[in-house]
């Protein structure tokens, strides 16, 4: 690879980073308020997977300041960490390992979401052994066929008066499979099944809607909605009646080098990007180890990033720690080594990145690597 006029940046100091995820906590709080203003249901906050990759502690505090008082995590470990941050909220654990964690759940005032007969039995017995009520959420299957109490297991529970009386179901919940497609017939089928099940638990609150379900009609909302990705800036479907959400996260990385690559030379692994003319190539110091999908670059499709007020294309395969961009159309004095390159944010939506990579915004956000610095702003 022939280069001329090469300029390189050095990262000095143990704490220096070349990539950062800038999180706008004010936008996050505004998204929660926008959703809350559009529904009569309580709006919980789903902060699993480290707050969708943005940092659960910071995210939860911002949501709490906005008014959120109920949170969901995936695992008990996440919930314990959250309890250390927020003492005065309800925390539900979506996937508790009740056999091993009952004492932990109780010690930290966490509520398990039970989804099978074995878990229900163990929770009841452990509660009795400690002289405590068996408060729990009951997650029932209505059509997604993941975790959830099956119709057969539910019938057995309802037929067992002793076991049913010992289980205090404070929340009845299920999960939509196709809510991001509003016209999908599966939505109505699941809604009808959930309504029928709810009749058997008249004393329990009900929760059915995820982010996409929250943006459906109010009949899907019940007593509590559980938005996740919508809080972090992604509208699952742009319905005119849906609350508008703002981008929350910006992923950017520094330019580490700018060099001229001669005609006929190739850039990056596989030599899939070959220069037809001399090109100014910028090396961005972030790659797939940082959460930038390798699939973003395809010779037959243009993907652009933002640098110095200019949109420039990716040029060459994304590697583990770097990606390369074509600066040929940018004035030389407009961009210099050390400049920050926006991969997604205010100027390039996360939806566009996900579409180009053949995935969804959830995977992009939660895939941001741990060595990417999280920088917070928007709230004091």
DAQUILIN-V10206 format. One record per helix or strand of 3 or more residues. SS is the DSSP state (H for helix, E for strand). FROM is the first residue (numbers start at 1). LEN is the number of residues. If there is no record, write none. Layout:
BEGIN
[[SS:FROM:LEN] [SS:FROM:LEN]]
END
This chain:
BEGIN
[[E:3:6] [E:19:6] [H:25:13] [E:42:5] [H:48:5] [H:56:11] [E:70:4] [H:76:10] [E:90:4] [H:98:10] [E:110:5] [H:117:13] [E:134:7] [H:151:9] [H:161:6] [E:167:7] [H:185:14] [E:205:5] [H:211:4] [H:218:3] [E:224:4] [E:249:13] [H:269:3] [E:279:6] [H:288:3] [H:294:3] [E:304:4] [E:310:5] [E:323:4] [E:340:5] [H:350:8] [H:361:6] [E:373:5]]
END
